[in-house]
Amino acid sequence: RGPVTLSWTVDVRSADAVGSELTAAAARGYRAFNVKAGTGLSSDLEVARELRRLAPTAFLWADANGAYDEASAVTLARHYADLGFAAFEQPLPANQLPAYLTLRRLGALPILMDEGVVSLVDLQSFHQLGLLDGVAMKVSRSGGLTEARRMITYLRNEGLHFFASGLTDPDIALAA
């Protein structure tokens, strides 16, 4: 029904490597970036700052793949918010529910879940408990196209964020 903005995954370990990643992304037309976090608080902040410096108007979000503890996630959320990031995806392990509640109550920026949400029932439960602001969904992890569509309908009806992720999906699922 319209264009879809794709993002480039920036998966580097140092701020020095950000420039070459953005050059490669720009050559392919990318203007939005998902930065892989979880390597360490200091290096993640350096990478994020350099990414924002080099892409001052870009749509950015961070994905920690559940790598952080509560204190580190809170610190990063505040810094990412200051840098204008759009969301923080899977900052904590999926089973750290009290820590997700703390992070959400902080309100620094939207918190997305990924690994812990594999069905509409999971999504509804986490939402009702106040643990997320949205989902970064992979169709292959979400029970296929039918279940993914049900989850998207719920997200839209509840005013939650939806980021599609296709790193693990075959071309046909990603296209859908």
Number of C-alpha atoms within 10 A of each C-alpha: 3 4 5 6 9 14 19 19 19 20 14 17 17 16 16 12 15 22 14 10 16 21 12 12 18 13 8 10 12 17 17 20 22 21 24 20 29 20 14 13 14 11 16 22 19 15 23 27 19 17 23 19 11 13 16 13 11 17 17 24 25 26 22 20 18 21 16 20 13 17 12 15 24 21 14 23 25 16 17 24 17 12 17 16 23 17 24 28 28 26 29 25 19 16 11 13 16 12 20 27 16 16 25 20 11 13 14 20 21 23 24 28 28 23 20 16 22 20 16 20 11 13 22 16 12 20 16 10 13 15 23 23 23 25 26 21 22 24 23 19 17 20 14 14 15 11 17 20 16 13 24 21 13 15 20 12 9 13 11 16 18 17 15 14 17 16 11 12 14 11 10 7 14 16 8 8
